[in-house]
Amino acid sequence: MIVPPWEMVEPIRIVRIAESLPADADLRLHFEGENFDGDLVRLVAVLPLGPAGSGLERLSHGGIAVRLEPEGEVYVDAVTFGSVVERFGIDFDWRITAIALAVEQPAKQLMFLPAVLLIGLIAAVQYFRRPQTEG
């Protein structure tokens, strides 16, 4: 992996990021919270944002309402019944720890260049290793 596939962004920017993404985009969020057994759970959920609109509207379309704390932390304030987020088991007062944004990856064909150079190097070494004929 030459370039990491995801850039982790602080969650305080969630509303601006949700507003800036194109229509019908997905937002990958990292959550942390307690389940019904009292165990700390960390998971990643992909939130469908739906049509273009304000950031809060798009998050609501995905099934969550968020609460921004002054310290920079973001909490789930409400979960829509039957939403993708609710099916993941995310509940009220879970903390959003990070937002993962996709990073543009270099072309896959770029890996052919070192392979071709290696084959050329092997061919050159083998060419100069051949026995010399006297003539």
N, CA, C and O atoms as CSV, one atom per row, in Angstrom:
chain,resi,resn,atom,element,x,y,z
A,1,MET,N,N,0.857,-1.168,0.000
A,1,MET,CA,C,0.000,0.000,0.000
A,1,MET,C,C,0.907,1.237,0.000
A,1,MET,O,O,1.585,1.516,0.989
A,2,ILE,N,N,0.914,1.947,-1.078
A,2,ILE,CA,C,1.746,3.142,-1.198
A,2,ILE,C,C,1.078,4.325,-0.511
A,2,ILE,O,O,1.723,5.072,0.225
A,3,VAL,N,N,-0.196,4.487,-0.752
A,3,VAL,CA,C,-0.966,5.580,-0.167
A,3,VAL,C,C,-2.081,4.963,0.680
A,3,VAL,O,O,-2.808,4.098,0.193
A,4,PRO,N,N,-2.232,5.391,1.940
A,4,PRO,CA,C,-3.327,4.846,2.744
A,4,PRO,C,C,-4.675,5.147,2.080
A,4,PRO,O,O,-4.858,6.229,1.522
A,5,PRO,N,N,-5.624,4.196,2.135
A,5,PRO,CA,C,-6.895,4.404,1.438
A,5,PRO,C,C,-7.813,5.408,2.120
A,5,PRO,O,O,-8.732,5.930,1.490
A,6,TRP,N,N,-7.577,5.686,3.405
A,6,TRP,CA,C,-8.467,6.580,4.142
A,6,TRP,C,C,-7.671,7.659,4.854
A,6,TRP,O,O,-6.583,7.407,5.370
A,7,GLU,N,N,-8.223,8.855,4.875
A,7,GLU,CA,C,-7.678,9.960,5.669
A,7,GLU,C,C,-8.619,10.152,6.855
A,7,GLU,O,O,-9.815,10.385,6.680
A,8,MET,N,N,-8.068,10.054,8.055
A,8,MET,CA,C,-8.880,10.220,9.255
A,8,MET,C,C,-9.001,11.703,9.581
A,8,MET,O,O,-7.997,12.410,9.673
A,9,VAL,N,N,-10.233,12.169,9.755
A,9,VAL,CA,C,-10.524,13.573,10.005
A,9,VAL,C,C,-11.214,13.685,11.360
A,9,VAL,O,O,-11.979,12.803,11.750
A,10,GLU,N,N,-10.938,14.778,12.075
A,10,GLU,CA,C,-11.572,14.966,13.376
A,10,GLU,C,C,-13.084,15.107,13.195
A,10,GLU,O,O,-13.539,15.727,12.234
A,11,PRO,N,N,-13.853,14.542,14.106
A,11,PRO,CA,C,-15.311,14.487,13.924
A,11,PRO,C,C,-16.029,15.823,14.070
A,11,PRO,O,O,-17.192,15.925,13.680
A,12,ILE,N,N,-15.387,16.843,14.612
A,12,ILE,CA,C,-16.052,18.141,14.793
A,12,ILE,C,C,-16.456,18.745,13.445
A,12,ILE,O,O,-17.321,19.619,13.394
A,13,ARG,N,N,-15.837,18.286,12.354
A,13,ARG,CA,C,-16.125,18.814,11.012
A,13,ARG,C,C,-17.221,18.033,10.293
A,13,ARG,O,O,-17.393,18.197,9.086
A,14,ILE,N,N,-17.963,17.190,11.005
A,14,ILE,CA,C,-18.917,16.276,10.375
A,14,ILE,C,C,-20.003,17.004,9.585
A,14,ILE,O,O,-20.379,16.548,8.505
A,15,VAL,N,N,-20.505,18.101,10.088
A,15,VAL,CA,C,-21.598,18.809,9.402
A,15,VAL,C,C,-21.093,19.416,8.103
A,15,VAL,O,O,-21.760,19.314,7.073
A,16,ARG,N,N,-19.914,20.052,8.137
A,16,ARG,CA,C,-19.353,20.651,6.915
A,16,ARG,C,C,-19.003,19.586,5.884
A,16,ARG,O,O,-19.220,19.780,4.687
A,17,ILE,N,N,-18.464,18.463,6.346
A,17,ILE,CA,C,-18.095,17.388,5.413
A,17,ILE,C,C,-19.349,16.790,4.782
A,17,ILE,O,O,-19.377,16.555,3.574
A,18,ALA,N,N,-20.385,16.542,5.582
A,18,ALA,CA,C,-21.635,15.986,5.054
A,18,ALA,C,C,-22.258,16.921,4.019
A,18,ALA,O,O,-22.833,16.463,3.032
A,19,GLU,N,N,-22.145,18.212,4.240
A,19,GLU,CA,C,-22.703,19.182,3.292
A,19,GLU,C,C,-21.889,19.244,1.999
A,19,GLU,O,O,-22.446,19.466,0.923
A,20,SER,N,N,-20.571,19.049,2.102
A,20,SER,CA,C,-19.712,19.214,0.930
A,20,SER,C,C,-19.643,17.978,0.036
A,20,SER,O,O,-19.213,18.087,-1.112
A,21,LEU,N,N,-20.048,16.819,0.520
A,21,LEU,CA,C,-19.981,15.612,-0.306
A,21,LEU,C,C,-21.064,15.650,-1.377
A,21,LEU,O,O,-22.104,16.279,-1.182
A,22,PRO,N,N,-20.830,14.976,-2.518
A,22,PRO,CA,C,-21.827,14.986,-3.590
A,22,PRO,C,C,-23.097,14.230,-3.196
A,22,PRO,O,O,-23.121,13.497,-2.207
A,23,ALA,N,N,-24.139,14.423,-3.983
A,23,ALA,CA,C,-25.421,13.763,-3.715
A,23,ALA,C,C,-25.254,12.247,-3.736
A,23,ALA,O,O,-24.483,11.706,-4.529
A,24,ASP,N,N,-25.981,11.576,-2.858
A,24,ASP,CA,C,-25.990,10.119,-2.726
A,24,ASP,C,C,-24.624,9.537,-2.377
A,24,ASP,O,O,-24.326,8.393,-2.719
A,25,ALA,N,N,-23.804,10.319,-1.702
A,25,ALA,CA,C,-22.492,9.834,-1.249
A,25,ALA,C,C,-22.651,9.092,0.073
A,25,ALA,O,O,-23.691,9.177,0.726
A,26,ASP,N,N,-21.629,8.381,0.448
A,26,ASP,CA,C,-21.590,7.673,1.720
A,26,ASP,C,C,-20.525,8.295,2.601
A,26,ASP,O,O,-19.519,8.808,2.110
A,27,LEU,N,N,-20.751,8.248,3.900
A,27,LEU,CA,C,-19.811,8.799,4.876
A,27,LEU,C,C,-19.429,7.685,5.839
A,27,LEU,O,O,-20.297,7.089,6.477
A,28,ARG,N,N,-18.142,7.404,5.947
A,28,ARG,CA,C,-17.636,6.338,6.817
A,28,ARG,C,C,-17.275,6.942,8.169
A,28,ARG,O,O,-16.377,7.779,8.272
A,29,LEU,N,N,-17.993,6.501,9.212
A,29,LEU,CA,C,-17.812,7.054,10.556
A,29,LEU,C,C,-17.318,5.980,11.519
A,29,LEU,O,O,-17.748,4.829,11.451
A,30,HIS,N,N,-16.413,6.363,12.415
A,30,HIS,CA,C,-15.930,5.483,13.479
A,30,HIS,C,C,-16.679,5.851,14.757
A,30,HIS,O,O,-16.678,7.008,15.179
A,31,PHE,N,N,-17.319,4.853,15.365
A,31,PHE,CA,C,-18.121,5.057,16.571
A,31,PHE,C,C,-17.496,4.331,17.750
A,31,PHE,O,O,-16.764,3.355,17.591
A,32,GLU,N,N,-17.807,4.837,18.937
A,32,GLU,CA,C,-17.395,4.189,20.177
A,32,GLU,C,C,-18.502,4.393,21.202
A,32,GLU,O,O,-18.991,5.508,21.380
A,33,GLY,N,N,-18.894,3.318,21.872
A,33,GLY,CA,C,-19.937,3.433,22.876
A,33,GLY,C,C,-20.156,2.122,23.585
A,33,GLY,O,O,-19.505,1.120,23.286
A,34,GLU,N,N,-21.080,2.135,24.531
A,34,GLU,CA,C,-21.393,0.935,25.303
A,34,GLU,C,C,-22.619,0.244,24.737
A,34,GLU,O,O,-23.602,0.888,24.369
A,35,ASN,N,N,-22.544,-1.091,24.673
A,35,ASN,CA,C,-23.721,-1.848,24.259
A,35,ASN,C,C,-24.595,-2.118,25.483
A,35,ASN,O,O,-24.311,-1.620,26.572
A,36,PHE,N,N,-25.660,-2.905,25.305
A,36,PHE,CA,C,-26.594,-3.155,26.403
A,36,PHE,C,C,-25.977,-3.974,27.529
A,36,PHE,O,O,-26.475,-3.952,28.654
A,37,ASP,N,N,-24.893,-4.698,27.237
A,37,ASP,CA,C,-24.209,-5.488,28.259
A,37,ASP,C,C,-23.204,-4.658,29.045
A,37,ASP,O,O,-22.627,-5.155,30.013
A,38,GLY,N,N,-22.982,-3.415,28.657
A,38,GLY,CA,C,-22.036,-2.549,29.332
A,38,GLY,C,C,-20.623,-2.657,28.797
A,38,GLY,O,O,-19.701,-2.090,29.383
A,39,ASP,N,N,-20.427,-3.373,27.693
A,39,ASP,CA,C,-19.107,-3.519,27.090
A,39,ASP,C,C,-18.834,-2.354,26.146
A,39,ASP,O,O,-19.728,-1.893,25.435
A,40,LEU,N,N,-17.582,-1.882,26.147
A,40,LEU,CA,C,-17.179,-0.820,25.226
A,40,LEU,C,C,-17.030,-1.412,23.835
A,40,LEU,O,O,-16.318,-2.398,23.643
A,41,VAL,N,N,-17.702,-0.808,22.871
A,41,VAL,CA,C,-17.695,-1.302,21.498
A,41,VAL,C,C,-17.169,-0.201,20.587
A,41,VAL,O,O,-17.557,0.962,20.704
A,42,ARG,N,N,-16.284,-0.585,19.683
A,42,ARG,CA,C,-15.795,0.332,18.643
A,42,ARG,C,C,-16.139,-0.287,17.301
A,42,ARG,O,O,-15.849,-1.459,17.062
A,43,LEU,N,N,-16.754,0.492,16.427
A,43,LEU,CA,C,-17.083,-0.022,15.114
A,43,LEU,C,C,-17.119,1.096,14.087
A,43,LEU,O,O,-17.143,2.282,14.414
A,44,VAL,N,N,-17.123,0.668,12.831
A,44,VAL,CA,C,-17.163,1.585,11.693
A,44,VAL,C,C,-18.465,1.341,10.948
A,44,VAL,O,O,-18.820,0.196,10.667
A,45,ALA,N,N,-19.173,2.409,10.629
A,45,ALA,CA,C,-20.437,2.294,9.893
A,45,ALA,C,C,-20.402,3.251,8.704
A,45,ALA,O,O,-19.859,4.353,8.783
A,46,VAL,N,N,-20.984,2.807,7.623
A,46,VAL,CA,C,-21.093,3.635,6.417
A,46,VAL,C,C,-22.484,4.240,6.391
A,46,VAL,O,O,-23.485,3.524,6.349
A,47,LEU,N,N,-22.537,5.557,6.416
A,47,LEU,CA,C,-23.790,6.293,6.513
A,47,LEU,C,C,-24.173,6.840,5.140
A,47,LEU,O,O,-23.433,7.657,4.591
A,48,PRO,N,N,-25.312,6.416,4.562
A,48,PRO,CA,C,-25.752,6.997,3.287
A,48,PRO,C,C,-26.312,8.397,3.525
A,48,PRO,O,O,-27.174,8.589,4.382
A,49,LEU,N,N,-25.820,9.369,2.765
A,49,LEU,CA,C,-26.212,10.761,3.009
A,49,LEU,C,C,-27.412,11.230,2.189
A,49,LEU,O,O,-28.060,12.209,2.557
A,50,GLY,N,N,-27.714,10.560,1.104
A,50,GLY,CA,C,-28.877,10.946,0.313
A,50,GLY,C,C,-28.646,12.170,-0.550
A,50,GLY,O,O,-27.506,12.487,-0.888
A,51,PRO,N,N,-29.737,12.873,-0.914
A,51,PRO,CA,C,-29.619,14.015,-1.824
A,51,PRO,C,C,-28.885,15.194,-1.178
A,51,PRO,O,O,-28.733,15.271,0.041
A,52,ALA,N,N,-28.439,16.101,-2.038
A,52,ALA,CA,C,-27.721,17.285,-1.556
A,52,ALA,C,C,-28.621,18.120,-0.660
A,52,ALA,O,O,-29.837,18.165,-0.845
A,53,GLY,N,N,-28.009,18.777,0.310
A,53,GLY,CA,C,-28.743,19.614,1.250
A,53,GLY,C,C,-27.797,20.088,2.332
A,53,GLY,O,O,-26.578,20.013,2.177
A,54,SER,N,N,-28.352,20.572,3.418
A,54,SER,CA,C,-27.489,21.012,4.522
A,54,SER,C,C,-26.901,19.773,5.196
A,54,SER,O,O,-27.419,18.667,5.045
A,55,GLY,N,N,-25.831,19.972,5.928
A,55,GLY,CA,C,-25.157,18.866,6.583
A,55,GLY,C,C,-26.032,18.134,7.572
A,55,GLY,O,O,-26.022,16.904,7.616
A,56,LEU,N,N,-26.796,18.877,8.375
A,56,LEU,CA,C,-27.666,18.248,9.365
A,56,LEU,C,C,-28.798,17.459,8.711
A,56,LEU,O,O,-29.180,16.399,9.207
A,57,GLU,N,N,-29.340,17.970,7.594
A,57,GLU,CA,C,-30.389,17.254,6.872
A,57,GLU,C,C,-29.859,15.947,6.312
A,57,GLU,O,O,-30.540,14.922,6.360
A,58,ARG,N,N,-28.642,15.981,5.781
A,58,ARG,CA,C,-28.065,14.784,5.180
A,58,ARG,C,C,-27.737,13.740,6.242
A,58,ARG,O,O,-27.923,12.545,6.011
A,59,LEU,N,N,-27.255,14.175,7.399
A,59,LEU,CA,C,-27.003,13.237,8.490
A,59,LEU,C,C,-28.314,12.627,8.974
A,59,LEU,O,O,-28.370,11.441,9.300
A,60,SER,N,N,-29.368,13.441,9.019
A,60,SER,CA,C,-30.688,12.958,9.414
A,60,SER,C,C,-31.205,11.929,8.416
A,60,SER,O,O,-31.836,10.945,8.802
A,61,HIS,N,N,-30.938,12.156,7.138
A,61,HIS,CA,C,-31.330,11.193,6.112
A,61,HIS,C,C,-30.616,9.864,6.347
A,61,HIS,O,O,-31.175,8.801,6.079
A,62,GLY,N,N,-29.392,9.923,6.841
A,62,GLY,CA,C,-28.643,8.710,7.140
A,62,GLY,C,C,-29.102,8.018,8.410
A,62,GLY,O,O,-28.764,6.856,8.633
A,63,GLY,N,N,-29.857,8.703,9.237
A,63,GLY,CA,C,-30.424,8.061,10.406
A,63,GLY,C,C,-29.901,8.531,11.743
A,63,GLY,O,O,-30.226,7.931,12.767
A,64,ILE,N,N,-29.086,9.604,11.773
A,64,ILE,CA,C,-28.591,10.082,13.064
A,64,ILE,C,C,-28.743,11.593,13.185
A,64,ILE,O,O,-28.746,12.323,12.194
A,65,ALA,N,N,-28.869,12.032,14.416
A,65,ALA,CA,C,-28.755,13.449,14.755
A,65,ALA,C,C,-27.545,13.534,15.674
A,65,ALA,O,O,-27.363,12.686,16.548
A,66,VAL,N,N,-26.725,14.549,15.481
A,66,VAL,CA,C,-25.489,14.653,16.252
A,66,VAL,C,C,-25.550,15.828,17.215
A,66,VAL,O,O,-26.297,16.787,17.021
A,67,ARG,N,N,-24.739,15.718,18.260
A,67,ARG,CA,C,-24.604,16.770,19.257
A,67,ARG,C,C,-23.126,17.140,19.317
A,67,ARG,O,O,-22.279,16.298,19.616
A,68,LEU,N,N,-22.824,18.404,19.032
A,68,LEU,CA,C,-21.442,18.888,19.045
A,68,LEU,C,C,-21.133,19.473,20.416
A,68,LEU,O,O,-21.807,20.399,20.867
A,69,GLU,N,N,-20.125,18.937,21.071
A,69,GLU,CA,C,-19.720,19.420,22.385
A,69,GLU,C,C,-18.668,20.508,22.242
A,69,GLU,O,O,-17.929,20.509,21.257
A,70,PRO,N,N,-18.573,21.443,23.199
A,70,PRO,CA,C,-17.581,22.518,23.113
A,70,PRO,C,C,-16.136,22.015,23.100
A,70,PRO,O,O,-15.253,22.685,22.563
A,71,GLU,N,N,-15.886,20.829,23.692
A,71,GLU,CA,C,-14.523,20.291,23.728
A,71,GLU,C,C,-14.090,19.721,22.379
A,71,GLU,O,O,-12.945,19.295,22.229
A,72,GLY,N,N,-14.978,19.707,21.413
A,72,GLY,CA,C,-14.644,19.179,20.100
A,72,GLY,C,C,-15.112,17.752,19.883
A,72,GLY,O,O,-14.849,17.170,18.831
A,73,GLU,N,N,-15.802,17.179,20.858
A,73,GLU,CA,C,-16.307,15.823,20.694
A,73,GLU,C,C,-17.699,15.858,20.066
A,73,GLU,O,O,-18.448,16.820,20.233
A,74,VAL,N,N,-18.026,14.794,19.344
A,74,VAL,CA,C,-19.314,14.694,18.670
A,74,VAL,C,C,-20.001,13.424,19.154
A,74,VAL,O,O,-19.407,12.346,19.144
A,75,TYR,N,N,-21.261,13.556,19.579
A,75,TYR,CA,C,-22.035,12.429,20.086
A,75,TYR,C,C,-23.281,12.237,19.250
A,75,TYR,O,O,-23.816,13.188,18.680
A,76,VAL,N,N,-23.739,10.995,19.183
A,76,VAL,CA,C,-25.010,10.683,18.531
A,76,VAL,C,C,-26.114,11.128,19.475
A,76,VAL,O,O,-26.189,10.658,20.610
A,77,ASP,N,N,-26.964,12.024,19.020
A,77,ASP,CA,C,-28.037,12.547,19.855
A,77,ASP,C,C,-29.326,11.754,19.682
A,77,ASP,O,O,-30.108,11.621,20.624
A,78,ALA,N,N,-29.548,11.230,18.488
A,78,ALA,CA,C,-30.746,10.432,18.219
A,78,ALA,C,C,-30.476,9.513,17.041
A,78,ALA,O,O,-29.707,9.850,16.141
A,79,VAL,N,N,-31.113,8.354,17.053
A,79,VAL,CA,C,-30.992,7.379,15.977
A,79,VAL,C,C,-32.388,7.105,15.432
A,79,VAL,O,O,-33.314,6.840,16.199
A,80,THR,N,N,-32.543,7.166,14.118
A,80,THR,CA,C,-33.824,6.901,13.482
A,80,THR,C,C,-34.093,5.402,13.469
A,80,THR,O,O,-33.227,4.609,13.098
A,81,PHE,N,N,-35.291,5.024,13.874
A,81,PHE,CA,C,-35.668,3.615,13.907
A,81,PHE,C,C,-35.620,3.023,12.507
A,81,PHE,O,O,-36.161,3.603,11.565
A,82,GLY,N,N,-34.972,1.867,12.367
A,82,GLY,CA,C,-34.895,1.178,11.085
A,82,GLY,C,C,-33.804,1.683,10.165
A,82,GLY,O,O,-33.685,1.199,9.040
A,83,SER,N,N,-33.007,2.637,10.602
A,83,SER,CA,C,-31.941,3.169,9.752
A,83,SER,C,C,-30.748,2.217,9.739
A,83,SER,O,O,-30.671,1.274,10.527
A,84,VAL,N,N,-29.828,2.488,8.831
A,84,VAL,CA,C,-28.609,1.693,8.726
A,84,VAL,C,C,-27.834,1.745,10.037
A,84,VAL,O,O,-27.327,0.724,10.501
A,85,VAL,N,N,-27.744,2.897,10.619
A,85,VAL,CA,C,-26.998,3.081,11.861
A,85,VAL,C,C,-27.643,2.278,12.989
A,85,VAL,O,O,-26.939,1.684,13.805
A,86,GLU,N,N,-28.952,2.256,13.041
A,86,GLU,CA,C,-29.635,1.512,14.099
A,86,GLU,C,C,-29.428,0.013,13.930
A,86,GLU,O,O,-29.335,-0.714,14.919
A,87,ARG,N,N,-29.356,-0.458,12.688
A,87,ARG,CA,C,-29.106,-1.881,12.433
A,87,ARG,C,C,-27.706,-2.288,12.861
A,87,ARG,O,O,-27.482,-3.450,13.201
A,88,PHE,N,N,-26.761,-1.356,12.853
A,88,PHE,CA,C,-25.399,-1.640,13.327
A,88,PHE,C,C,-25.348,-1.745,14.848
A,88,PHE,O,O,-24.367,-2.245,15.399
A,89,GLY,N,N,-26.386,-1.284,15.530
A,89,GLY,CA,C,-26.413,-1.341,16.990
A,89,GLY,C,C,-25.938,-0.061,17.653
A,89,GLY,O,O,-25.721,-0.028,18.864
A,90,ILE,N,N,-25.777,0.987,16.868
A,90,ILE,CA,C,-25.345,2.275,17.406
A,90,ILE,C,C,-26.537,2.914,18.103
A,90,ILE,O,O,-27.660,2.876,17.600
A,91,ASP,N,N,-26.283,3.497,19.256
A,91,ASP,CA,C,-27.371,4.006,20.067
A,91,ASP,C,C,-27.089,5.440,20.491
A,91,ASP,O,O,-26.038,6.004,20.182
A,92,PHE,N,N,-28.031,6.005,21.190
A,92,PHE,CA,C,-27.931,7.353,21.736
A,92,PHE,C,C,-26.666,7.490,22.597
A,92,PHE,O,O,-26.322,6.581,23.351
A,93,ASP,N,N,-25.998,8.601,22.481
A,93,ASP,CA,C,-24.838,8.977,23.282
A,93,ASP,C,C,-23.561,8.219,22.942
A,93,ASP,O,O,-22.616,8.221,23.731
A,94,TRP,N,N,-23.517,7.571,21.777
A,94,TRP,CA,C,-22.254,6.997,21.320
A,94,TRP,C,C,-21.412,8.142,20.775
A,94,TRP,O,O,-21.948,9.118,20.250
A,95,ARG,N,N,-20.112,8.024,20.898
A,95,ARG,CA,C,-19.200,9.070,20.448
A,95,ARG,C,C,-18.687,8.743,19.059
A,95,ARG,O,O,-18.317,7.604,18.771
A,96,ILE,N,N,-18.669,9.754,18.200
A,96,ILE,CA,C,-18.052,9.605,16.880
A,96,ILE,C,C,-16.589,9.978,17.061
A,96,ILE,O,O,-16.265,11.120,17.387
A,97,THR,N,N,-15.699,8.994,16.846
A,97,THR,CA,C,-14.278,9.221,17.119
A,97,THR,C,C,-13.516,9.735,15.910
A,97,THR,O,O,-12.508,10.424,16.068
A,98,ALA,N,N,-13.972,9.415,14.707
A,98,ALA,CA,C,-13.266,9.869,13.505
A,98,ALA,C,C,-14.170,9.742,12.290
A,98,ALA,O,O,-15.154,9.003,12.288
A,99,ILE,N,N,-13.804,10.481,11.267
A,99,ILE,CA,C,-14.448,10.377,9.958
A,99,ILE,C,C,-13.379,9.918,8.986
A,99,ILE,O,O,-12.302,10.512,8.929
A,100,ALA,N,N,-13.652,8.879,8.226
A,100,ALA,CA,C,-12.695,8.369,7.252
A,100,ALA,C,C,-13.113,8.840,5.863
A,100,ALA,O,O,-14.182,8.481,5.369
A,101,LEU,N,N,-12.268,9.638,5.249
A,101,LEU,CA,C,-12.523,10.124,3.892
A,101,LEU,C,C,-11.611,9.396,2.920
A,101,LEU,O,O,-10.424,9.213,3.191
A,102,ALA,N,N,-12.164,8.983,1.795
A,102,ALA,CA,C,-11.385,8.253,0.797
A,102,ALA,C,C,-10.311,9.159,0.206
A,102,ALA,O,O,-10.558,10.326,-0.099
A,103,VAL,N,N,-9.128,8.605,0.053
A,103,VAL,CA,C,-7.998,9.327,-0.526
A,103,VAL,C,C,-7.821,8.845,-1.966
A,103,VAL,O,O,-7.928,7.652,-2.250
A,104,GLU,N,N,-7.554,9.769,-2.852
A,104,GLU,CA,C,-7.344,9.402,-4.242
A,104,GLU,C,C,-6.100,8.533,-4.352
A,104,GLU,O,O,-5.031,8.895,-3.860
A,105,GLN,N,N,-6.249,7.388,-5.000
A,105,GLN,CA,C,-5.165,6.419,-5.108
A,105,GLN,C,C,-4.448,6.575,-6.456
A,105,GLN,O,O,-5.068,6.947,-7.452
A,106,PRO,N,N,-3.142,6.289,-6.480
A,106,PRO,CA,C,-2.442,6.299,-7.769
A,106,PRO,C,C,-2.965,5.164,-8.657
A,106,PRO,O,O,-3.552,4.196,-8.173
A,107,ALA,N,N,-2.742,5.304,-9.947
A,107,ALA,CA,C,-3.216,4.301,-10.894
A,107,ALA,C,C,-2.565,2.952,-10.610
A,107,ALA,O,O,-1.380,2.887,-10.282
A,108,LYS,N,N,-3.340,1.876,-10.734
A,108,LYS,CA,C,-2.815,0.533,-10.487
A,108,LYS,C,C,-1.723,0.173,-11.484
A,108,LYS,O,O,-0.829,-0.611,-11.164
A,109,GLN,N,N,-1.781,0.730,-12.677
A,109,GLN,CA,C,-0.805,0.429,-13.708
A,109,GLN,C,C,0.585,0.956,-13.358
A,109,GLN,O,O,1.571,0.579,-13.992
A,110,LEU,N,N,0.666,1.819,-12.359
A,110,LEU,CA,C,1.957,2.357,-11.932
A,110,LEU,C,C,2.878,1.243,-11.446
A,110,LEU,O,O,4.098,1.387,-11.522
A,111,MET,N,N,2.334,0.153,-10.955
A,111,MET,CA,C,3.144,-0.964,-10.472
A,111,MET,C,C,3.809,-1.736,-11.598
A,111,MET,O,O,4.718,-2.526,-11.341
A,112,PHE,N,N,3.381,-1.530,-12.844
A,112,PHE,CA,C,4.032,-2.195,-13.967
A,112,PHE,C,C,5.434,-1.641,-14.208
A,112,PHE,O,O,6.306,-2.369,-14.680
A,113,LEU,N,N,5.663,-0.388,-13.898
A,113,LEU,CA,C,6.948,0.247,-14.155
A,113,LEU,C,C,8.097,-0.447,-13.410
A,113,LEU,O,O,9.083,-0.802,-14.057
A,114,PRO,N,N,8.027,-0.660,-12.091
A,114,PRO,CA,C,9.122,-1.376,-11.438
A,114,PRO,C,C,9.267,-2.815,-11.937
A,114,PRO,O,O,10.380,-3.338,-11.985
A,115,ALA,N,N,8.161,-3.460,-12.307
A,115,ALA,CA,C,8.239,-4.832,-12.803
A,115,ALA,C,C,8.987,-4.885,-14.128
A,115,ALA,O,O,9.831,-5.759,-14.326
A,116,VAL,N,N,8.691,-3.967,-15.030
A,116,VAL,CA,C,9.368,-3.929,-16.323
A,116,VAL,C,C,10.847,-3.589,-16.133
A,116,VAL,O,O,11.702,-4.165,-16.805
A,117,LEU,N,N,11.155,-2.668,-15.233
A,117,LEU,CA,C,12.553,-2.336,-14.967
A,117,LEU,C,C,13.304,-3.528,-14.381
A,117,LEU,O,O,14.467,-3.741,-14.726
A,118,LEU,N,N,12.684,-4.299,-13.520
A,118,LEU,CA,C,13.314,-5.485,-12.952
A,118,LEU,C,C,13.561,-6.534,-14.024
A,118,LEU,O,O,14.628,-7.148,-14.046
A,119,ILE,N,N,12.609,-6.749,-14.902
A,119,ILE,CA,C,12.799,-7.704,-15.993
A,119,ILE,C,C,13.937,-7.244,-16.904
A,119,ILE,O,O,14.750,-8.061,-17.337
A,120,GLY,N,N,14.002,-5.946,-17.196
A,120,GLY,CA,C,15.093,-5.413,-18.007
A,120,GLY,C,C,16.446,-5.592,-17.332
A,120,GLY,O,O,17.428,-5.917,-17.999
A,121,LEU,N,N,16.513,-5.388,-16.028
A,121,LEU,CA,C,17.763,-5.575,-15.290
A,121,LEU,C,C,18.200,-7.033,-15.329
A,121,LEU,O,O,19.380,-7.320,-15.526
A,122,ILE,N,N,17.254,-7.963,-15.141
A,122,ILE,CA,C,17.582,-9.393,-15.201
A,122,ILE,C,C,18.058,-9.772,-16.604
A,122,ILE,O,O,19.008,-10.542,-16.748
A,123,ALA,N,N,17.409,-9.241,-17.630
A,123,ALA,CA,C,17.815,-9.531,-19.008
A,123,ALA,C,C,19.227,-9.001,-19.278
A,123,ALA,O,O,20.023,-9.678,-19.928
A,124,ALA,N,N,19.542,-7.807,-18.791
A,124,ALA,CA,C,20.874,-7.241,-19.003
A,124,ALA,C,C,21.941,-8.065,-18.278
A,124,ALA,O,O,23.007,-8.325,-18.836
A,125,VAL,N,N,21.661,-8.472,-17.051
A,125,VAL,CA,C,22.634,-9.286,-16.301
A,125,VAL,C,C,22.846,-10.619,-17.007
A,125,VAL,O,O,23.985,-11.072,-17.126
A,126,GLN,N,N,21.788,-11.251,-17.473
A,126,GLN,CA,C,21.918,-12.535,-18.161
A,126,GLN,C,C,22.637,-12.365,-19.504
A,126,GLN,O,O,23.375,-13.256,-19.923
A,127,TYR,N,N,22.434,-11.258,-20.163
A,127,TYR,CA,C,23.112,-11.012,-21.441
A,127,TYR,C,C,24.621,-10.935,-21.238
A,127,TYR,O,O,25.381,-11.499,-22.025
A,128,PHE,N,N,25.061,-10.244,-20.193
A,128,PHE,CA,C,26.489,-10.100,-19.952
A,128,PHE,C,C,27.099,-11.343,-19.297
A,128,PHE,O,O,28.324,-11.444,-19.237
A,129,ARG,N,N,26.315,-12.272,-18.816
A,129,ARG,CA,C,26.795,-13.516,-18.237
A,129,ARG,C,C,27.058,-14.579,-19.290
A,129,ARG,O,O,27.725,-15.569,-18.992
A,130,ARG,N,N,26.572,-14.418,-20.481
A,130,ARG,CA,C,26.700,-15.468,-21.494
A,130,ARG,C,C,28.174,-15.694,-21.806
A,130,ARG,O,O,28.978,-14.765,-21.736
A,131,PRO,N,N,28.517,-16.899,-22.140
A,131,PRO,CA,C,29.930,-17.181,-22.429
A,131,PRO,C,C,30.381,-16.476,-23.711
A,131,PRO,O,O,29.631,-16.365,-24.680
A,132,GLN,N,N,31.596,-16.017,-23.683
A,132,GLN,CA,C,32.171,-15.333,-24.849
A,132,GLN,C,C,32.735,-16.378,-25.807
A,132,GLN,O,O,33.472,-17.273,-25.393
A,133,THR,N,N,32.396,-16.265,-27.051
A,133,THR,CA,C,32.943,-17.192,-28.054
A,133,THR,C,C,34.147,-16.545,-28.698
A,133,THR,O,O,34.148,-15.360,-29.032
A,134,GLU,N,N,35.189,-17.375,-28.865
A,134,GLU,CA,C,36.401,-16.844,-29.502
A,134,GLU,C,C,36.268,-17.032,-30.993
A,134,GLU,O,O,35.799,-18.068,-31.465
A,135,GLY,N,N,36.669,-16.060,-31.702
A,135,GLY,CA,C,36.469,-16.207,-33.114
A,135,GLY,C,C,37.375,-15.501,-33.959
A,135,GLY,O,O,37.266,-15.579,-35.182
